[in-house]
């Protein structure tokens, strides 16, 4: 029995030119010779078809992230780390995207959360001539890729809003190559750049904002290597509001005279579940993926995390926090951060999250317990010993052995945090987390401090100029995350996509 359905669409030509046509091939060869197809090779190597009719934004982004060789830091299937549409769920629930599509601002949010550097512009913020320059720049390099958000009607195509990467540029005819991720509908095709601009210069009725384009590039190093902000737990809304709205108000209204006074005010009101908002980055793997042996790549990441932890502990804010949390008086007024969990419980939480990722069942409640947790030792380069927590995860009826790779000094901190009633033994864990959180706050947070001498001291403590380069990158990444989360909480992602320029300095 015949089943009704649609098998592709006829590409409207003109204005488009099919990439595989004789004319399309001619444009391709000439663009190669002109050097404006350099980005094409990486993109075509990872070209994918969107798996759902509304997944064009997710498919475009995962394709570009893979082309840029950005490591997602979590596994896709088996032992493989790989960006897939199903992994791009931190800024918008996948079920909502599947039903309604995704906005320009949310795609920008996803790209930044995935670790990419993003420069996003709406047509109201730039000109067609500037757009042409951006296209040339990305087409002449494989270090940057451009994703366009446009309305199909301007190209005489069926459908409405759509996302796709730009694969190249032909300067002689002023045409761009659209690598349409809806390959079940239209093949890759060339269109006049001014016409694509018209298609982008349209209003998305859902947001009331104009469409545009984003330039996505690989960061200098992988961000979020030691800490990350978590917007999946329901607590993030309250914590983000406290950090970005309440803290500046508290500092402005209080008459504090020293750093301890500031810490007392801030920590006394800190939401109790803040530790779910800022988290250690834990690398969890199945034991059979590599046993206990540490690969060269894993050694490199462990070394970076070890160095980052040392840099945090060398900051002035860390030293203030250690002294403050160790004081007798603070134990009665401030929660003992990090002391309410021992190593087994911390590892169990990380293992369960890892098991969800490995099974691709994010948010499942079937991960009931972590059994047989223990520490293994692995010698690195014949000298340094790395502690590898290992456990058996019980997920429903299934059991699986997993390892968590973590720097030795981090494990030593956890091992010392066994008594929640003892501030002295537990404060190093909390001081690391809190230091990272305070450094993440935007510089203008502290401007309300009335005492000029104290304001100068605090600005020195949080100044990016006084942080090592590696820690600067870690802090800047979390600041960008915090800014995006603030916009997400206010439902303003599609109003202003750029973080304030002062956020990168203090």
C-alpha positions as CSV (number, residue, x, y, z in Angstrom):
1,X,0.0,0.0,0.0
2,X,1.4,3.4,-1.0
3,X,2.2,5.9,1.8
4,X,1.7,9.6,1.2
5,X,4.8,11.7,2.0
6,X,7.2,14.3,0.7
7,X,10.4,13.3,-1.1
8,X,12.5,16.5,-1.2
9,X,11.6,19.8,-2.8
10,X,12.5,21.3,-6.1
11,X,15.2,23.9,-5.4
12,X,13.9,27.3,-6.7
13,X,16.5,28.2,-9.4
14,X,16.9,31.1,-9.7
15,X,17.7,32.5,-7.2
16,X,19.6,29.4,-6.0
17,X,22.1,27.4,-7.9
18,X,22.4,23.7,-7.0
19,X,25.9,22.9,-5.7
20,X,26.0,19.7,-7.8
21,X,24.9,21.4,-11.0
22,X,27.4,22.3,-13.7
23,X,27.2,26.0,-12.8
24,X,27.5,25.1,-9.1
25,X,30.6,23.1,-9.8
26,X,32.1,25.9,-11.8
27,X,31.5,28.4,-8.9
28,X,33.0,25.9,-6.5
29,X,36.2,25.5,-8.5
30,X,36.7,29.2,-9.0
31,X,36.1,29.9,-5.3
32,X,38.7,27.3,-4.4
33,X,41.2,28.9,-6.7
34,X,40.4,32.3,-5.1
35,X,41.0,30.9,-1.6
36,X,37.5,31.5,-0.3
37,X,36.5,27.8,0.3
38,X,39.0,27.1,3.1
39,X,36.3,26.6,5.7
40,X,34.4,24.2,3.4
41,X,36.6,21.2,3.9
42,X,36.2,20.9,7.7
43,X,32.4,21.6,7.4
44,X,31.8,19.1,4.7
45,X,33.7,16.5,6.7
46,X,31.2,16.8,9.5
47,X,28.1,17.8,7.4
48,X,25.0,16.3,8.9
49,X,21.2,16.2,8.3
50,X,19.0,17.5,11.1
51,X,17.3,14.6,12.8
52,X,14.1,16.5,13.5
53,X,12.2,19.0,11.3
54,X,12.8,21.7,14.0
55,X,16.4,20.8,14.8
56,X,18.1,23.0,12.1
57,X,19.8,25.2,14.8
58,X,21.0,22.2,16.8
59,X,22.3,20.4,13.6
60,X,24.1,23.5,12.4
61,X,25.7,24.0,15.8
62,X,26.8,20.4,16.3
63,X,28.2,20.3,12.8
64,X,30.3,23.5,13.4
65,X,31.4,22.4,16.9
66,X,32.7,19.1,15.5
67,X,34.4,20.9,12.6
68,X,36.2,23.1,15.1
69,X,37.3,20.0,17.0
70,X,35.8,21.3,20.3
71,X,35.8,18.5,22.8
72,X,32.3,18.2,24.5
73,X,34.0,16.7,27.6
74,X,31.3,14.0,27.8
75,X,30.7,10.9,25.9
76,X,28.2,10.4,23.1
77,X,28.1,6.6,22.5
78,X,30.5,3.9,23.6
79,X,33.9,5.6,24.4
80,X,33.4,8.4,21.9
81,X,33.1,12.1,22.8
82,X,31.2,13.8,20.0
83,X,28.7,16.6,19.6
84,X,25.2,15.4,18.7
85,X,22.0,17.3,18.6
86,X,20.8,15.4,21.7
87,X,23.7,16.8,23.7
88,X,22.7,20.4,23.1
89,X,20.1,20.7,25.8
90,X,21.4,23.2,28.4
91,X,19.6,26.3,27.2
92,X,16.4,24.9,26.0
93,X,14.7,21.5,26.6
94,X,15.0,19.3,23.6
95,X,11.2,18.5,23.6
96,X,10.5,22.2,23.4
97,X,12.9,22.6,20.5
98,X,11.4,19.6,18.8
99,X,7.9,21.1,19.1
100,X,8.6,24.8,18.6
101,X,12.1,25.2,17.1
102,X,14.8,27.4,18.7
103,X,15.5,31.1,18.7
104,X,18.7,32.9,17.5
105,X,19.6,33.8,21.1
106,X,19.2,30.3,22.4
107,X,21.5,28.9,19.7
108,X,24.1,31.5,20.7
109,X,23.6,30.4,24.3
110,X,24.2,26.8,23.3
111,X,27.3,27.6,21.4
112,X,28.8,29.4,24.4
113,X,27.8,26.8,26.9
114,X,29.5,24.2,24.6
115,X,32.7,26.1,24.9
116,X,32.9,27.9,21.6
117,X,33.8,31.6,21.2
118,X,30.8,33.3,19.5
119,X,30.3,36.7,17.9
120,X,26.6,37.1,17.2
121,X,25.1,40.0,15.2
122,X,21.6,40.8,14.2
123,X,21.0,42.6,10.9
124,X,19.9,45.7,12.9
125,X,23.4,45.8,14.4
126,X,25.5,45.7,11.2
127,X,25.3,46.2,7.4
128,X,25.4,44.0,4.4
129,X,28.9,45.2,3.6
130,X,30.1,44.2,7.1
131,X,28.4,40.8,6.6
132,X,30.3,40.3,3.4
133,X,33.5,40.9,5.2
134,X,32.7,38.4,7.9
135,X,31.8,35.8,5.2
136,X,35.1,36.4,3.4
137,X,37.0,36.0,6.7
138,X,35.3,32.7,7.6
139,X,35.5,31.4,4.1
140,X,39.2,32.1,3.9
141,X,40.0,30.1,7.1
142,X,39.0,26.9,8.8
143,X,39.3,28.4,12.3
144,X,36.0,30.2,12.1
145,X,32.6,29.2,10.7
146,X,29.5,31.3,10.1
147,X,26.0,30.1,10.8
148,X,23.1,32.1,9.2
149,X,19.6,32.5,10.6
150,X,17.2,33.4,7.8
151,X,13.7,33.2,6.4
152,X,13.3,30.8,3.5
153,X,10.6,32.8,1.8
154,X,13.1,35.4,0.6
155,X,14.9,32.6,-1.3
156,X,11.5,31.4,-2.8
157,X,11.8,28.3,-0.7
158,X,9.0,26.7,1.4
159,X,9.2,27.0,5.1
160,X,9.9,29.8,7.5
161,X,12.9,30.4,9.8
162,X,15.9,28.3,9.3
163,X,19.6,27.9,10.4
164,X,22.4,26.6,8.2
165,X,26.2,27.1,8.0
166,X,27.8,29.0,5.2
167,X,30.3,26.8,3.4
168,X,32.1,29.2,1.1
169,X,32.0,32.4,-1.0
170,X,32.4,33.2,-4.7
171,X,33.6,36.8,-4.9
172,X,33.1,37.3,-8.7
173,X,29.3,36.6,-8.5
174,X,29.0,37.7,-4.8
175,X,27.4,34.4,-3.9
176,X,27.5,32.2,-0.8
177,X,27.2,28.5,-0.4
178,X,24.5,27.4,2.0
179,X,25.2,23.9,3.5
180,X,21.5,23.3,4.2
181,X,21.2,20.9,7.1
182,X,17.7,20.0,5.9
183,X,19.2,17.8,3.2
184,X,15.9,15.8,3.0
185,X,14.4,19.0,1.6
186,X,17.0,21.0,-0.3
187,X,20.6,20.2,-1.4
188,X,23.5,22.5,-0.7
189,X,23.1,25.6,-2.9
190,X,24.6,28.9,-3.9
191,X,22.6,32.1,-3.4
192,X,23.4,35.8,-3.9
193,X,24.8,37.3,-0.8
194,X,22.5,40.4,-0.9
195,X,19.5,38.1,-1.1
196,X,20.7,36.1,1.9
197,X,21.0,39.4,3.7
198,X,17.4,40.2,2.9
199,X,16.4,36.7,4.2
200,X,18.3,37.4,7.4
201,X,16.9,41.0,7.7
202,X,13.5,39.7,8.7
203,X,11.7,39.6,12.1
204,X,11.2,36.4,14.1
205,X,7.6,36.7,15.2
206,X,8.3,34.6,18.3
207,X,10.9,37.0,19.7
208,X,10.1,40.2,17.9
209,X,13.8,40.4,17.0
210,X,15.6,40.4,13.7
211,X,17.5,37.4,12.6
212,X,21.2,37.5,11.9
213,X,24.4,35.5,11.9
214,X,27.0,34.2,14.3
215,X,30.7,33.6,13.9
216,X,31.7,30.5,15.8
217,X,35.4,29.8,16.5
218,X,37.5,27.5,18.8
219,X,38.7,29.1,22.1
220,X,42.4,29.2,22.8
221,X,41.9,26.3,25.2
222,X,39.1,24.1,26.4
223,X,37.1,26.1,28.9
224,X,35.5,24.8,32.1
225,X,38.4,22.5,32.9
226,X,38.0,22.7,36.7
227,X,34.7,24.5,37.4
228,X,31.5,24.9,35.5
229,X,28.1,26.6,36.2
230,X,25.1,24.3,36.0
231,X,21.8,25.5,34.6
232,X,20.2,22.1,34.6
233,X,19.5,22.0,38.4
234,X,16.4,24.0,39.4
235,X,18.5,26.0,42.0
236,X,20.3,28.0,39.3
237,X,17.5,30.6,39.0
238,X,17.7,31.6,42.6
239,X,21.5,31.5,42.8
240,X,21.9,33.5,39.6
241,X,19.5,36.1,40.9
242,X,21.4,36.3,44.3
243,X,24.8,36.7,42.6
244,X,23.9,39.3,40.0
245,X,21.0,41.2,41.7
246,X,21.2,40.8,45.4
247,X,24.9,40.9,46.1
248,X,25.5,44.3,44.6
249,X,22.5,45.6,46.6
250,X,23.8,44.1,49.8
251,X,27.2,45.6,49.4
252,X,25.7,49.0,48.6
253,X,23.4,49.0,51.6
254,X,25.9,47.7,54.2
255,X,28.7,49.6,55.9
256,X,31.5,47.1,55.8
257,X,35.1,47.9,56.9
258,X,37.1,44.9,55.9
259,X,37.1,41.8,53.6
260,X,35.8,39.6,56.5
261,X,32.8,41.9,56.8
262,X,32.0,41.4,53.1
263,X,32.4,37.7,53.3
264,X,30.1,37.5,56.4
265,X,27.3,39.4,54.6
266,X,27.6,37.5,51.3
267,X,27.9,34.0,52.8
268,X,25.2,34.5,55.4
269,X,22.6,35.0,52.6
270,X,24.0,32.6,50.0
271,X,21.4,30.1,48.9
272,X,21.9,26.8,50.6
273,X,21.9,24.8,47.3
274,X,24.6,27.0,45.6
275,X,27.0,24.0,45.4
276,X,24.7,22.6,42.8
277,X,25.2,25.8,40.7
278,X,29.0,25.8,40.6
279,X,30.5,22.3,40.3
280,X,33.8,20.6,39.9
281,X,34.3,19.2,36.5
282,X,34.5,15.4,36.9
283,X,35.6,13.1,34.1
284,X,33.8,9.8,34.4
285,X,34.5,6.8,32.2
286,X,33.6,3.2,32.1
287,X,36.3,1.0,33.4
288,X,36.4,-1.1,30.2
289,X,37.0,2.0,28.1
290,X,40.6,2.0,29.3
291,X,40.9,0.4,32.7
292,X,42.9,2.3,35.2
293,X,45.6,3.2,32.7
294,X,45.9,7.0,32.2
295,X,46.3,8.1,28.5
296,X,48.6,10.9,27.5
297,X,45.5,13.1,26.8
298,X,44.1,12.3,30.2
299,X,47.5,13.1,31.8
300,X,47.4,16.5,30.1
301,X,44.0,17.4,31.3
302,X,44.8,16.2,34.8
303,X,47.9,18.4,34.8
304,X,45.9,21.4,33.7
305,X,43.3,20.9,36.4
306,X,46.1,20.4,39.0
307,X,47.7,23.7,38.0
308,X,44.3,25.5,37.9
309,X,43.6,24.4,41.5
310,X,47.0,25.6,42.6
311,X,46.3,29.0,40.9
312,X,43.0,29.3,42.7
313,X,44.7,28.6,46.1
314,X,47.3,31.2,45.4
315,X,44.8,34.0,45.1
316,X,44.3,36.5,47.8
317,X,40.6,35.8,48.0
318,X,41.3,32.1,48.7
319,X,43.5,33.0,51.6
320,X,40.8,35.4,53.1
321,X,38.2,32.6,52.7
322,X,40.4,30.0,54.4
323,X,40.9,32.3,57.4
324,X,37.3,33.3,57.5
325,X,35.8,29.8,57.3
326,X,38.3,28.5,59.8
327,X,37.4,31.1,62.4
328,X,35.4,29.9,65.4
329,X,32.8,32.5,65.1
330,X,32.0,31.8,61.4
331,X,31.0,28.2,62.2
332,X,27.9,29.4,64.0
333,X,26.8,31.8,61.3
334,X,27.9,30.4,57.9
335,X,27.2,27.0,56.4
336,X,30.2,24.7,56.2
337,X,30.7,24.6,52.5
338,X,31.8,21.3,51.2
339,X,31.7,19.6,54.6
340,X,28.3,18.1,54.3
341,X,29.6,15.4,51.9
342,X,32.4,13.0,52.2
343,X,34.5,11.7,49.3
344,X,32.1,8.7,48.8
345,X,29.0,10.9,48.6
346,X,30.7,13.4,46.3
347,X,32.0,10.7,44.0
348,X,28.6,8.9,44.1
349,X,26.9,12.1,42.8
350,X,29.5,12.5,40.0
351,X,29.3,8.8,39.2
352,X,25.5,8.9,38.8
353,X,25.8,12.0,36.6
354,X,28.4,10.2,34.6
355,X,26.2,7.1,34.3
356,X,23.4,9.2,33.0
357,X,25.7,10.7,30.3
358,X,27.1,7.3,29.4
359,X,23.6,5.8,29.0
360,X,22.4,9.0,27.3
361,X,19.5,9.2,29.8
362,X,20.0,12.6,31.3
363,X,17.8,13.3,34.3
364,X,16.9,9.7,34.9
365,X,16.0,8.8,38.5
366,X,16.9,5.1,38.2
367,X,20.5,5.6,39.3
368,X,19.9,4.4,42.8
369,X,23.3,3.9,44.4
370,X,27.0,3.9,44.2
371,X,28.6,0.7,45.6
372,X,32.2,-0.5,46.3
373,X,33.7,3.0,46.0
374,X,37.5,2.9,46.5
375,X,40.6,4.8,45.5
376,X,43.2,3.4,43.0
377,X,46.6,4.8,42.5
378,X,48.2,5.4,39.1
379,X,51.8,6.5,38.7
380,X,52.3,9.2,36.0
381,X,55.7,9.5,34.4
382,X,57.1,7.2,37.2
383,X,56.8,10.0,39.8
384,X,53.5,11.7,40.5
385,X,50.6,9.5,41.8
386,X,47.1,10.2,40.6
387,X,44.2,9.0,42.8
388,X,41.5,7.4,40.7
389,X,38.2,7.0,42.5
390,X,36.5,3.8,41.3
391,X,33.0,2.5,41.9
392,X,30.2,0.2,40.8
393,X,27.1,2.1,39.7
394,X,23.7,0.4,40.1
395,X,21.3,1.7,37.5
396,X,18.1,-0.2,37.6
397,X,19.0,-3.9,37.0
398,X,22.4,-3.0,35.4
399,X,25.7,-2.7,37.2
400,X,28.7,-1.0,35.7
401,X,32.2,-0.2,36.9
402,X,33.3,3.4,36.4
403,X,36.3,5.5,37.2
404,X,36.5,9.2,37.9
405,X,39.7,11.0,36.9
406,X,40.6,13.9,39.3
407,X,43.8,15.8,40.3
408,X,45.5,14.3,43.4
409,X,45.3,17.6,45.3
410,X,41.5,17.7,44.7
411,X,41.1,14.2,46.1
412,X,43.2,15.2,49.1
413,X,40.9,18.1,49.8
414,X,37.9,15.8,49.7
415,X,39.6,13.2,51.8
416,X,40.1,15.9,54.5
417,X,36.4,16.9,54.4
418,X,35.0,14.0,56.4
419,X,33.6,15.8,59.4
420,X,30.8,18.3,58.7
421,X,31.0,19.6,62.2
422,X,34.7,20.6,61.9
423,X,35.2,23.8,60.0
424,X,39.0,23.5,60.0
425,X,39.0,20.1,58.3
426,X,36.3,21.0,55.7
427,X,37.1,24.7,54.8
428,X,39.6,24.0,52.0
429,X,36.9,22.3,49.8
430,X,34.5,25.2,50.3
431,X,37.2,27.9,49.9
432,X,38.1,26.6,46.4
433,X,34.5,26.6,45.2
434,X,33.7,30.0,46.8
435,X,36.8,31.6,45.5
436,X,35.9,30.5,41.9
437,X,32.4,31.8,42.5
438,X,33.4,35.2,43.8
439,X,36.0,35.7,41.0
440,X,33.2,34.9,38.5
441,X,31.1,37.9,39.6
442,X,31.3,40.9,37.2
443,X,33.6,43.7,38.3
444,X,30.8,46.2,38.8
445,X,29.5,43.9,41.6
446,X,31.8,45.5,44.1
447,X,31.3,49.2,43.1
448,X,28.8,49.8,45.9
449,X,31.4,49.3,48.6
450,X,31.4,52.7,50.4
451,X,34.9,52.5,52.0
452,X,37.3,53.6,49.3
453,X,40.3,51.8,50.7
454,X,38.3,48.6,51.1
455,X,36.9,49.0,47.5
456,X,40.5,49.4,46.2
457,X,41.6,46.2,48.1
458,X,38.7,44.1,46.8
459,X,39.1,45.3,43.2
460,X,42.8,44.2,43.5
461,X,41.7,40.8,44.8
462,X,39.3,40.2,41.8
463,X,41.3,42.0,39.2
464,X,41.9,39.9,36.0
465,X,45.3,41.5,35.7
466,X,46.4,39.8,38.9
467,X,45.3,36.3,37.8
468,X,47.5,33.9,35.8
469,X,46.4,33.5,32.2
470,X,45.0,30.0,32.7
471,X,42.8,31.0,35.6
472,X,41.8,34.1,33.7
473,X,40.3,31.9,30.9
474,X,38.5,29.8,33.5
475,X,37.0,32.8,35.2
476,X,36.0,34.5,31.9
477,X,34.3,31.4,30.7
478,X,32.2,31.2,33.9
479,X,31.5,35.0,33.6
480,X,30.1,34.4,30.2
481,X,28.0,31.5,31.5
482,X,26.7,33.6,34.3
483,X,25.8,36.5,31.9
484,X,23.9,34.1,29.6
485,X,22.1,32.5,32.6
486,X,21.0,36.0,33.8
487,X,19.6,36.7,30.3
488,X,18.0,33.3,30.2
489,X,16.4,33.9,33.7
490,X,15.1,37.3,32.5
491,X,13.9,35.8,29.2
492,X,16.0,38.4,27.5
493,X,18.4,36.2,25.5
494,X,16.9,37.5,22.2
495,X,17.2,41.2,23.2
496,X,20.9,41.6,23.8
497,X,23.4,38.9,23.0
498,X,26.7,40.6,23.9
499,X,28.1,40.6,27.4
500,X,29.2,44.0,28.7
501,X,32.7,44.9,27.5
502,X,33.7,45.5,31.2
503,X,33.2,41.9,32.1
504,X,36.6,40.9,30.7
505,X,38.4,43.3,33.0
506,X,38.2,44.8,36.4
